[in-house]
Amino acid sequence: LSDAGVVEALVAQHQAGVKVRILVDKDQYAGSDLEAVVSLGVTLDVRQSKGGRPLNLCFCIVDDGAAVVVGSGQFLREKAGWMDAVVCDRSDITSKFVDEFERLWEGVPEDTVAPAESGTRVNDVAVLLFPDRDGANQAQLFEALSTAATSLDVCMNTVSAPAAVAALLDAKKRGLRVRVVTDTVRFLYETAEPMKELRKAGIEVKFDGTRAIMDHKFIVVDATTVVTGSFSFGDKPAGAEPLEAALIVHNSPALARAYCRQFDSLWRVFRTL
């Protein structure tokens, strides 16, 4: 939350009488516009993570669950780039995020957050929270990839986790069209070896080639199913996995078309080695 426009909007809502609560990662809070506003005496209700797991969740609940905005990226003042969000007003989905916010609101400041419960698919939508108790949420996410029949379009800021690389290699081996779009810095430095492995297998990989942050985190499966949220394919150290979320929307060609348009627009202009 270092984007001044977003912070000003939150302050304006607060001053208009709207209850505004903000849960933020302590490392992101330091030096942000949000911290500056609070230091001036604006009494926003802000709680920071204390340490331990990074807070990589990106969602906003409106009017106690009337709607939820679930996104991939952060509101940053510098190096603004690409990100995505879904706005949803289905109560069976919004209630999951309301429950998670309340759980984190109490537990994150004291660093007492237990692993999340296993998510369930309801009416073709699954809300998956990480890290979870037994790995079932990650298994459910990778199941969506392993059941793909024709194509996987992966738009991720990073792809380095062994399980993610293995899933993409398996899809290519099964004859699927697999395309990957990623961030320049991570492509050239942080994930050079995994990317080399993907390209060696014949998977096309492109990157933005700019200093902006490519912070999309979505996958389109068979042009009908969308995986999005703040969950990334980065390698995560055991015991310090970040708090993240993924939304899987199955059998939704209309939503998938919107994400396919974005993917294709990036694919046309992004670079390859």
Summary of the structure (lengths in Angstrom):
residues: 273
radius of gyration: 18.6
end to end distance: 33.6
largest distance: 59.1
contacts: 871
relative contact order: 0.15
helix: 36%
strand: 26%
